[in-house]
């Protein structure tokens, strides 16, 4: 039996990712599998289409 990602998140973390802030329900409208299409959508919604720079990991003894 296959479960969609929203159901898996609900079962694992008790988070309903399909709840809208307006108390309605969200629905998936597109499955994006190609990087170029993902970039187009991110730019359409004025979101960063480029990943942030990767920084070096801190040593285990690093204190903040």
N, CA, C and O atoms as a Maestro MAE file, in Angstrom:
{
 s_m_m2io_version
 :::
 2.0.0
}

f_m_ct {
 s_m_title
 :::
 protein
 m_atom[256] {
  # First column is atom index #
  i_m_mmod_type
  r_m_x_coord
  r_m_y_coord
  r_m_z_coord
  i_m_residue_number
  s_m_chain_name
  s_m_pdb_residue_name
  s_m_pdb_atom_name
  i_m_atomic_number
  :::
  1 25 0.842 -1.184 0.000 1 A "UNK " " N  " 7
  2 3 0.000 0.000 0.000 1 A "UNK " " CA " 6
  3 2 0.888 1.248 0.000 1 A "UNK " " C  " 6
  4 15 1.762 1.386 0.856 1 A "UNK " " O  " 8
  5 25 0.670 2.142 -0.942 2 A "UNK " " N  " 7
  6 3 1.411 3.393 -1.011 2 A "UNK " " CA " 6
  7 2 0.612 4.512 -0.367 2 A "UNK " " C  " 6
  8 15 -0.603 4.607 -0.539 2 A "UNK " " O  " 8
  9 25 1.308 5.351 0.372 3 A "UNK " " N  " 7
  10 3 0.677 6.503 1.005 3 A "UNK " " CA " 6
  11 2 1.283 7.776 0.435 3 A "UNK " " C  " 6
  12 15 2.470 7.812 0.110 3 A "UNK " " O  " 8
  13 25 0.475 8.815 0.315 4 A "UNK " " N  " 7
  14 3 1.014 10.082 -0.172 4 A "UNK " " CA " 6
  15 2 1.800 10.759 0.947 4 A "UNK " " C  " 6
  16 15 1.670 10.395 2.116 4 A "UNK " " O  " 8
  17 25 2.610 11.739 0.582 5 A "UNK " " N  " 7
  18 3 3.503 12.395 1.541 5 A "UNK " " CA " 6
  19 2 2.744 13.081 2.662 5 A "UNK " " C  " 6
  20 15 3.210 13.092 3.801 5 A "UNK " " O  " 8
  21 25 1.583 13.656 2.365 6 A "UNK " " N  " 7
  22 3 0.814 14.348 3.404 6 A "UNK " " CA " 6
  23 2 0.350 13.359 4.474 6 A "UNK " " C  " 6
  24 15 0.390 13.669 5.665 6 A "UNK " " O  " 8
  25 25 -0.085 12.185 4.059 7 A "UNK " " N  " 7
  26 3 -0.522 11.163 5.014 7 A "UNK " " CA " 6
  27 2 0.655 10.668 5.842 7 A "UNK " " C  " 6
  28 15 0.522 10.456 7.047 7 A "UNK " " O  " 8
  29 25 1.805 10.484 5.204 8 A "UNK " " N  " 7
  30 3 2.990 10.051 5.938 8 A "UNK " " CA " 6
  31 2 3.409 11.078 6.989 8 A "UNK " " C  " 6
  32 15 3.760 10.703 8.108 8 A "UNK " " O  " 8
  33 25 3.378 12.366 6.646 9 A "UNK " " N  " 7
  34 3 3.721 13.403 7.622 9 A "UNK " " CA " 6
  35 2 2.723 13.432 8.770 9 A "UNK " " C  " 6
  36 15 3.104 13.625 9.925 9 A "UNK " " O  " 8
  37 25 1.462 13.242 8.457 10 A "UNK " " N  " 7
  38 3 0.432 13.218 9.497 10 A "UNK " " CA " 6
  39 2 0.657 12.050 10.444 10 A "UNK " " C  " 6
  40 15 0.572 12.214 11.661 10 A "UNK " " O  " 8
  41 25 0.943 10.879 9.901 11 A "UNK " " N  " 7
  42 3 1.165 9.695 10.742 11 A "UNK " " CA " 6
  43 2 2.446 9.793 11.554 11 A "UNK " " C  " 6
  44 15 2.490 9.361 12.706 11 A "UNK " " O  " 8
  45 25 3.491 10.363 10.954 12 A "UNK " " N  " 7
  46 3 4.795 10.398 11.613 12 A "UNK " " CA " 6
  47 2 4.905 11.531 12.628 12 A "UNK " " C  " 6
  48 15 5.342 11.314 13.758 12 A "UNK " " O  " 8
  49 25 4.510 12.742 12.225 13 A "UNK " " N  " 7
  50 3 4.729 13.917 13.063 13 A "UNK " " CA " 6
  51 2 3.441 14.552 13.576 13 A "UNK " " C  " 6
  52 15 3.489 15.558 14.284 13 A "UNK " " O  " 8
  53 25 2.303 13.982 13.231 14 A "UNK " " N  " 7
  54 3 0.997 14.533 13.614 14 A "UNK " " CA " 6
  55 2 0.855 15.979 13.120 14 A "UNK " " C  " 6
  56 15 0.356 16.851 13.832 14 A "UNK " " O  " 8
  57 25 1.309 16.204 11.883 15 A "UNK " " N  " 7
  58 3 1.210 17.512 11.241 15 A "UNK " " CA " 6
  59 2 0.330 17.351 10.004 15 A "UNK " " C  " 6
  60 15 0.610 16.524 9.137 15 A "UNK " " O  " 8
  61 25 -0.721 18.136 9.932 16 A "UNK " " N  " 7
  62 3 -1.571 18.092 8.741 16 A "UNK " " CA " 6
  63 2 -1.133 19.216 7.811 16 A "UNK " " C  " 6
  64 15 -1.530 20.367 7.994 16 A "UNK " " O  " 8
  65 25 -0.322 18.888 6.820 17 A "UNK " " N  " 7
  66 3 0.228 19.893 5.915 17 A "UNK " " CA " 6
  67 2 -0.801 20.391 4.905 17 A "UNK " " C  " 6
  68 15 -0.530 21.325 4.150 17 A "UNK " " O  " 8
  69 25 -1.952 19.787 4.888 18 A "UNK " " N  " 7
  70 3 -2.979 20.200 3.939 18 A "UNK " " CA " 6
  71 2 -3.988 21.179 4.543 18 A "UNK " " C  " 6
  72 15 -5.004 21.481 3.918 18 A "UNK " " O  " 8
  73 25 -3.715 21.675 5.753 19 A "UNK " " N  " 7
  74 3 -4.596 22.649 6.387 19 A "UNK " " CA " 6
  75 2 -4.176 24.045 5.957 19 A "UNK " " C  " 6
  76 15 -3.007 24.417 6.064 19 A "UNK " " O  " 8
  77 25 -5.135 24.805 5.476 20 A "UNK " " N  " 7
  78 3 -4.888 26.177 5.049 20 A "UNK " " CA " 6
  79 2 -5.009 27.102 6.256 20 A "UNK " " C  " 6
  80 15 -5.793 26.814 7.160 20 A "UNK " " O  " 8
  81 25 -4.258 28.204 6.300 21 A "UNK " " N  " 7
  82 3 -4.405 29.157 7.411 21 A "UNK " " CA " 6
  83 2 -5.823 29.720 7.538 21 A "UNK " " C  " 6
  84 15 -6.197 30.222 8.598 21 A "UNK " " O  " 8
  85 25 -6.610 29.639 6.468 22 A "UNK " " N  " 7
  86 3 -7.991 30.133 6.511 22 A "UNK " " CA " 6
  87 2 -8.950 29.063 7.032 22 A "UNK " " C  " 6
  88 15 -10.167 29.239 6.968 22 A "UNK " " O  " 8
  89 25 -8.413 27.959 7.545 23 A "UNK " " N  " 7
  90 3 -9.168 26.810 8.056 23 A "UNK " " CA " 6
  91 2 -9.792 25.961 6.959 23 A "UNK " " C  " 6
  92 15 -10.607 25.083 7.246 23 A "UNK " " O  " 8
  93 25 -9.427 26.205 5.726 24 A "UNK " " N  " 7
  94 3 -9.877 25.363 4.626 24 A "UNK " " CA " 6
  95 2 -8.888 24.222 4.409 24 A "UNK " " C  " 6
  96 15 -8.010 23.988 5.239 24 A "UNK " " O  " 8
  97 25 -9.034 23.514 3.292 25 A "UNK " " N  " 7
  98 3 -8.131 22.417 2.944 25 A "UNK " " CA " 6
  99 2 -7.366 22.778 1.679 25 A "UNK " " C  " 6
  100 15 -7.935 23.317 0.730 25 A "UNK " " O  " 8
  101 25 -6.093 22.480 1.675 26 A "UNK " " N  " 7
  102 3 -5.272 22.664 0.490 26 A "UNK " " CA " 6
  103 2 -5.369 21.416 -0.373 26 A "UNK " " C  " 6
  104 15 -5.722 20.341 0.112 26 A "UNK " " O  " 8
  105 25 -5.053 21.564 -1.648 27 A "UNK " " N  " 7
  106 3 -4.999 20.389 -2.512 27 A "UNK " " CA " 6
  107 2 -3.815 20.525 -3.456 27 A "UNK " " C  " 6
  108 15 -3.464 21.624 -3.884 27 A "UNK " " O  " 8
  109 25 -3.222 19.413 -3.765 28 A "UNK " " N  " 7
  110 3 -2.100 19.405 -4.701 28 A "UNK " " CA " 6
  111 2 -2.644 19.630 -6.103 28 A "UNK " " C  " 6
  112 15 -3.644 19.028 -6.495 28 A "UNK " " O  " 8
  113 25 -1.977 20.505 -6.860 29 A "UNK " " N  " 7
  114 3 -2.432 20.780 -8.216 29 A "UNK " " CA " 6
  115 2 -1.422 20.355 -9.274 29 A "UNK " " C  " 6
  116 15 -1.755 20.258 -10.456 29 A "UNK " " O  " 8
  117 25 -0.176 20.100 -8.842 30 A "UNK " " N  " 7
  118 3 0.833 19.703 -9.824 30 A "UNK " " CA " 6
  119 2 1.956 18.934 -9.127 30 A "UNK " " C  " 6
  120 15 2.399 19.304 -8.040 30 A "UNK " " O  " 8
  121 25 2.397 17.881 -9.761 31 A "UNK " " N  " 7
  122 3 3.555 17.128 -9.306 31 A "UNK " " CA " 6
  123 2 4.737 17.570 -10.154 31 A "UNK " " C  " 6
  124 15 4.746 17.356 -11.367 31 A "UNK " " O  " 8
  125 25 5.719 18.176 -9.537 32 A "UNK " " N  " 7
  126 3 6.869 18.710 -10.259 32 A "UNK " " CA " 6
  127 2 8.029 17.729 -10.142 32 A "UNK " " C  " 6
  128 15 8.500 17.435 -9.043 32 A "UNK " " O  " 8
  129 25 8.480 17.232 -11.278 33 A "UNK " " N  " 7
  130 3 9.572 16.266 -11.288 33 A "UNK " " CA " 6
  131 2 10.787 16.759 -12.062 33 A "UNK " " C  " 6
  132 15 11.832 16.109 -12.061 33 A "UNK " " O  " 8
  133 25 10.652 17.908 -12.725 34 A "UNK " " N  " 7
  134 3 11.751 18.436 -13.520 34 A "UNK " " CA " 6
  135 2 12.264 19.731 -12.908 34 A "UNK " " C  " 6
  136 15 11.481 20.599 -12.522 34 A "UNK " " O  " 8
  137 25 13.586 19.855 -12.822 35 A "UNK " " N  " 7
  138 3 14.207 21.015 -12.187 35 A "UNK " " CA " 6
  139 2 13.812 22.325 -12.867 35 A "UNK " " C  " 6
  140 15 13.576 23.326 -12.189 35 A "UNK " " O  " 8
  141 25 13.740 22.327 -14.179 36 A "UNK " " N  " 7
  142 3 13.408 23.551 -14.899 36 A "UNK " " CA " 6
  143 2 11.997 24.029 -14.568 36 A "UNK " " C  " 6
  144 15 11.769 25.227 -14.399 36 A "UNK " " O  " 8
  145 25 11.052 23.099 -14.476 37 A "UNK " " N  " 7
  146 3 9.673 23.469 -14.124 37 A "UNK " " CA " 6
  147 2 9.603 23.973 -12.681 37 A "UNK " " C  " 6
  148 15 8.870 24.918 -12.392 37 A "UNK " " O  " 8
  149 25 10.357 23.354 -11.784 38 A "UNK " " N  " 7
  150 3 10.398 23.802 -10.393 38 A "UNK " " CA " 6
  151 2 10.932 25.233 -10.327 38 A "UNK " " C  " 6
  152 15 10.408 26.064 -9.587 38 A "UNK " " O  " 8
  153 25 11.971 25.510 -11.101 39 A "UNK " " N  " 7
  154 3 12.543 26.857 -11.133 39 A "UNK " " CA " 6
  155 2 11.519 27.865 -11.639 39 A "UNK " " C  " 6
  156 15 11.394 28.955 -11.080 39 A "UNK " " O  " 8
  157 25 10.784 27.512 -12.692 40 A "UNK " " N  " 7
  158 3 9.750 28.391 -13.236 40 A "UNK " " CA " 6
  159 2 8.702 28.720 -12.176 40 A "UNK " " C  " 6
  160 15 8.313 29.877 -12.016 40 A "UNK " " O  " 8
  161 25 8.253 27.705 -11.459 41 A "UNK " " N  " 7
  162 3 7.230 27.925 -10.436 41 A "UNK " " CA " 6
  163 2 7.748 28.792 -9.296 41 A "UNK " " C  " 6
  164 15 7.045 29.686 -8.826 41 A "UNK " " O  " 8
  165 25 8.970 28.531 -8.853 42 A "UNK " " N  " 7
  166 3 9.534 29.345 -7.775 42 A "UNK " " CA " 6
  167 2 9.656 30.802 -8.195 42 A "UNK " " C  " 6
  168 15 9.355 31.702 -7.410 42 A "UNK " " O  " 8
  169 25 10.090 31.040 -9.412 43 A "UNK " " N  " 7
  170 3 10.202 32.414 -9.903 43 A "UNK " " CA " 6
  171 2 8.827 33.055 -10.066 43 A "UNK " " C  " 6
  172 15 8.667 34.249 -9.813 43 A "UNK " " O  " 8
  173 25 7.848 32.282 -10.480 44 A "UNK " " N  " 7
  174 3 6.486 32.791 -10.636 44 A "UNK " " CA " 6
  175 2 5.929 33.272 -9.306 44 A "UNK " " C  " 6
  176 15 5.197 34.261 -9.260 44 A "UNK " " O  " 8
  177 25 6.267 32.585 -8.228 45 A "UNK " " N  " 7
  178 3 5.776 32.948 -6.902 45 A "UNK " " CA " 6
  179 2 6.777 33.811 -6.136 45 A "UNK " " C  " 6
  180 15 6.682 33.949 -4.917 45 A "UNK " " O  " 8
  181 25 7.733 34.390 -6.857 46 A "UNK " " N  " 7
  182 3 8.745 35.287 -6.299 46 A "UNK " " CA " 6
  183 2 9.461 34.639 -5.111 46 A "UNK " " C  " 6
  184 15 9.584 35.233 -4.040 46 A "UNK " " O  " 8
  185 25 9.923 33.428 -5.323 47 A "UNK " " N  " 7
  186 3 10.697 32.704 -4.324 47 A "UNK " " CA " 6
  187 2 12.078 32.444 -4.904 47 A "UNK " " C  " 6
  188 15 12.261 32.485 -6.120 47 A "UNK " " O  " 8
  189 25 13.039 32.180 -4.048 48 A "UNK " " N  " 7
  190 3 14.389 31.910 -4.518 48 A "UNK " " CA " 6
  191 2 14.418 30.628 -5.338 48 A "UNK " " C  " 6
  192 15 13.991 29.571 -4.874 48 A "UNK " " O  " 8
  193 25 14.920 30.733 -6.549 49 A "UNK " " N  " 7
  194 3 15.025 29.562 -7.413 49 A "UNK " " CA " 6
  195 2 16.405 28.936 -7.316 49 A "UNK " " C  " 6
  196 15 16.653 27.874 -7.887 49 A "UNK " " O  " 8
  197 25 17.300 29.592 -6.593 50 A "UNK " " N  " 7
  198 3 18.661 29.093 -6.459 50 A "UNK " " CA " 6
  199 2 18.884 28.692 -4.995 50 A "UNK " " C  " 6
  200 15 18.471 29.401 -4.077 50 A "UNK " " O  " 8
  201 25 19.525 27.576 -4.798 51 A "UNK " " N  " 7
  202 3 19.805 27.111 -3.444 51 A "UNK " " CA " 6
  203 2 20.772 28.065 -2.751 51 A "UNK " " C  " 6
  204 15 21.632 28.665 -3.396 51 A "UNK " " O  " 8
  205 25 20.626 28.203 -1.419 52 A "UNK " " N  " 7
  206 3 21.588 29.032 -0.701 52 A "UNK " " CA " 6
  207 2 22.960 28.386 -0.730 52 A "UNK " " C  " 6
  208 15 23.072 27.176 -0.926 52 A "UNK " " O  " 8
  209 25 23.998 29.172 -0.539 53 A "UNK " " N  " 7
  210 3 25.348 28.597 -0.570 53 A "UNK " " CA " 6
  211 2 25.546 27.590 0.560 53 A "UNK " " C  " 6
  212 15 25.002 27.751 1.653 53 A "UNK " " O  " 8
  213 25 26.318 26.572 0.286 54 A "UNK " " N  " 7
  214 3 26.628 25.556 1.285 54 A "UNK " " CA " 6
  215 2 27.809 26.052 2.107 54 A "UNK " " C  " 6
  216 15 28.827 26.480 1.562 54 A "UNK " " O  " 8
  217 25 27.659 25.989 3.430 55 A "UNK " " N  " 7
  218 3 28.750 26.430 4.297 55 A "UNK " " CA " 6
  219 2 29.441 25.230 4.921 55 A "UNK " " C  " 6
  220 15 28.903 24.123 4.933 55 A "UNK " " O  " 8
  221 25 30.615 25.460 5.429 56 A "UNK " " N  " 7
  222 3 31.356 24.383 6.074 56 A "UNK " " CA " 6
  223 2 30.682 23.983 7.377 56 A "UNK " " C  " 6
  224 15 30.099 24.818 8.069 56 A "UNK " " O  " 8
  225 25 30.766 22.724 7.699 57 A "UNK " " N  " 7
  226 3 30.227 22.234 8.962 57 A "UNK " " CA " 6
  227 2 31.110 22.712 10.105 57 A "UNK " " C  " 6
  228 15 32.317 22.897 9.944 57 A "UNK " " O  " 8
  229 25 30.488 22.906 11.258 58 A "UNK " " N  " 7
  230 3 31.248 23.304 12.437 58 A "UNK " " CA " 6
  231 2 31.873 22.083 13.095 58 A "UNK " " C  " 6
  232 15 31.339 20.978 12.996 58 A "UNK " " O  " 8
  233 25 32.994 22.277 13.761 59 A "UNK " " N  " 7
  234 3 33.595 21.149 14.486 59 A "UNK " " CA " 6
  235 2 32.706 20.749 15.659 59 A "UNK " " C  " 6
  236 15 31.942 21.576 16.157 59 A "UNK " " O  " 8
  237 25 32.788 19.507 16.108 60 A "UNK " " N  " 7
  238 3 31.933 19.039 17.208 60 A "UNK " " CA " 6
  239 2 32.093 19.830 18.507 60 A "UNK " " C  " 6
  240 15 31.163 19.890 19.310 60 A "UNK " " O  " 8
  241 25 33.257 20.434 18.719 61 A "UNK " " N  " 7
  242 3 33.476 21.164 19.965 61 A "UNK " " CA " 6
  243 2 33.135 22.658 19.849 61 A "UNK " " C  " 6
  244 15 33.455 23.433 20.749 61 A "UNK " " O  " 8
  245 25 32.493 23.063 18.755 62 A "UNK " " N  " 7
  246 3 32.143 24.454 18.551 62 A "UNK " " CA " 6
  247 2 30.990 24.837 19.458 62 A "UNK " " C  " 6
  248 15 29.990 24.120 19.510 62 A "UNK " " O  " 8
  249 25 31.099 25.945 20.172 63 A "UNK " " N  " 7
  250 3 30.023 26.459 21.041 63 A "UNK " " CA " 6
  251 2 29.485 27.739 20.458 63 A "UNK " " C  " 6
  252 15 30.239 28.582 19.972 63 A "UNK " " O  " 8
  253 25 28.179 27.880 20.510 64 A "UNK " " N  " 7
  254 3 27.579 29.102 19.957 64 A "UNK " " CA " 6
  255 2 27.533 30.215 20.952 64 A "UNK " " C  " 6
  256 15 27.058 31.306 20.637 64 A "UNK " " O  " 8
  :::
 }
 m_bond[255] {
  # First column is bond index #
  i_m_from
  i_m_to
  i_m_order
  :::
  1 1 2 1
  2 2 3 1
  3 3 4 2
  4 3 5 1
  5 5 6 1
  6 6 7 1
  7 7 8 2
  8 7 9 1
  9 9 10 1
  10 10 11 1
  11 11 12 2
  12 11 13 1
  13 13 14 1
  14 14 15 1
  15 15 16 2
  16 15 17 1
  17 17 18 1
  18 18 19 1
  19 19 20 2
  20 19 21 1
  21 21 22 1
  22 22 23 1
  23 23 24 2
  24 23 25 1
  25 25 26 1
  26 26 27 1
  27 27 28 2
  28 27 29 1
  29 29 30 1
  30 30 31 1
  31 31 32 2
  32 31 33 1
  33 33 34 1
  34 34 35 1
  35 35 36 2
  36 35 37 1
  37 37 38 1
  38 38 39 1
  39 39 40 2
  40 39 41 1
  41 41 42 1
  42 42 43 1
  43 43 44 2
  44 43 45 1
  45 45 46 1
  46 46 47 1
  47 47 48 2
  48 47 49 1
  49 49 50 1
  50 50 51 1
  51 51 52 2
  52 51 53 1
  53 53 54 1
  54 54 55 1
  55 55 56 2
  56 55 57 1
  57 57 58 1
  58 58 59 1
  59 59 60 2
  60 59 61 1
  61 61 62 1
  62 62 63 1
  63 63 64 2
  64 63 65 1
  65 65 66 1
  66 66 67 1
  67 67 68 2
  68 67 69 1
  69 69 70 1
  70 70 71 1
  71 71 72 2
  72 71 73 1
  73 73 74 1
  74 74 75 1
  75 75 76 2
  76 75 77 1
  77 77 78 1
  78 78 79 1
  79 79 80 2
  80 79 81 1
  81 81 82 1
  82 82 83 1
  83 83 84 2
  84 83 85 1
  85 85 86 1
  86 86 87 1
  87 87 88 2
  88 87 89 1
  89 89 90 1
  90 90 91 1
  91 91 92 2
  92 91 93 1
  93 93 94 1
  94 94 95 1
  95 95 96 2
  96 95 97 1
  97 97 98 1
  98 98 99 1
  99 99 100 2
  100 99 101 1
  101 101 102 1
  102 102 103 1
  103 103 104 2
  104 103 105 1
  105 105 106 1
  106 106 107 1
  107 107 108 2
  108 107 109 1
  109 109 110 1
  110 110 111 1
  111 111 112 2
  112 111 113 1
  113 113 114 1
  114 114 115 1
  115 115 116 2
  116 115 117 1
  117 117 118 1
  118 118 119 1
  119 119 120 2
  120 119 121 1
  121 121 122 1
  122 122 123 1
  123 123 124 2
  124 123 125 1
  125 125 126 1
  126 126 127 1
  127 127 128 2
  128 127 129 1
  129 129 130 1
  130 130 131 1
  131 131 132 2
  132 131 133 1
  133 133 134 1
  134 134 135 1
  135 135 136 2
  136 135 137 1
  137 137 138 1
  138 138 139 1
  139 139 140 2
  140 139 141 1
  141 141 142 1
  142 142 143 1
  143 143 144 2
  144 143 145 1
  145 145 146 1
  146 146 147 1
  147 147 148 2
  148 147 149 1
  149 149 150 1
  150 150 151 1
  151 151 152 2
  152 151 153 1
  153 153 154 1
  154 154 155 1
  155 155 156 2
  156 155 157 1
  157 157 158 1
  158 158 159 1
  159 159 160 2
  160 159 161 1
  161 161 162 1
  162 162 163 1
  163 163 164 2
  164 163 165 1
  165 165 166 1
  166 166 167 1
  167 167 168 2
  168 167 169 1
  169 169 170 1
  170 170 171 1
  171 171 172 2
  172 171 173 1
  173 173 174 1
  174 174 175 1
  175 175 176 2
  176 175 177 1
  177 177 178 1
  178 178 179 1
  179 179 180 2
  180 179 181 1
  181 181 182 1
  182 182 183 1
  183 183 184 2
  184 183 185 1
  185 185 186 1
  186 186 187 1
  187 187 188 2
  188 187 189 1
  189 189 190 1
  190 190 191 1
  191 191 192 2
  192 191 193 1
  193 193 194 1
  194 194 195 1
  195 195 196 2
  196 195 197 1
  197 197 198 1
  198 198 199 1
  199 199 200 2
  200 199 201 1
  201 201 202 1
  202 202 203 1
  203 203 204 2
  204 203 205 1
  205 205 206 1
  206 206 207 1
  207 207 208 2
  208 207 209 1
  209 209 210 1
  210 210 211 1
  211 211 212 2
  212 211 213 1
  213 213 214 1
  214 214 215 1
  215 215 216 2
  216 215 217 1
  217 217 218 1
  218 218 219 1
  219 219 220 2
  220 219 221 1
  221 221 222 1
  222 222 223 1
  223 223 224 2
  224 223 225 1
  225 225 226 1
  226 226 227 1
  227 227 228 2
  228 227 229 1
  229 229 230 1
  230 230 231 1
  231 231 232 2
  232 231 233 1
  233 233 234 1
  234 234 235 1
  235 235 236 2
  236 235 237 1
  237 237 238 1
  238 238 239 1
  239 239 240 2
  240 239 241 1
  241 241 242 1
  242 242 243 1
  243 243 244 2
  244 243 245 1
  245 245 246 1
  246 246 247 1
  247 247 248 2
  248 247 249 1
  249 249 250 1
  250 250 251 1
  251 251 252 2
  252 251 253 1
  253 253 254 1
  254 254 255 1
  255 255 256 2
  :::
 }
}
